[in-house]
């Protein structure tokens, strides 16, 4: 049975310093990767940014090798952590940025409006430092409704829905692309239990479903044409 997200979070926060120190190390590793690792694949590069839901996906395999991929996801990252990586370790030759984060912010009690503000800064940095042809923002996924504390997981999913509504409008206003994953991963107001390993992260089938949706988006011609984003 999937582990309750909120119960697992309580256990994690009891570990002294481990969370913060490990997160800082991984932010530093990804920052240096984006700044220093040369890219020799001649195909257009898809850069994945986000938290553990991005980091845990083997996107190259999920795309069957059809796209060049650099995965810069960071477990436990919040939106501001992803901004730190982008701001200090900008990559070059990136065709498309695919980003999904925010569930850790909401899970820690941040209001959707605050997360939205942090997301605006993140997209500004992506446009300024990376300057991709396309930026695709994936909706924040809901969590599995937990029988242990269903009222809290329902409240978290309401915040997810509120943030996604804000993101959809903001992203489109900037000329970028918003991909709503709720229609493919959601069920009964939460995450489809068949698509998750622990109530939060996708399992193998979940990643296949998400990758198919992302691949479909990549195959579309952007409404505003393949022009570089501007802040």
Secondary structure, 3 states (H helix, E strand, C coil): CCCCHHHHHHHHHCCCCHHHHHHHHHHHHHHHHHHHCCCCCCCCEEEEEECHHHHCCCHHHHCCCCCEEEEEECCCCCHHHHHHHHHHCCCCCEEEEEEECCHHHHHCCCCHHHHHHHHHHHHHHHHHHHCCCEEEEECCCCCCCCCCCHHHHHHHHHHHHHHHHHHHHHHHHCCCEEECCHHHHEECCEECHHHECCCCCECHHHHHHHHHHHHHHHCCCCCCCCCCCCC
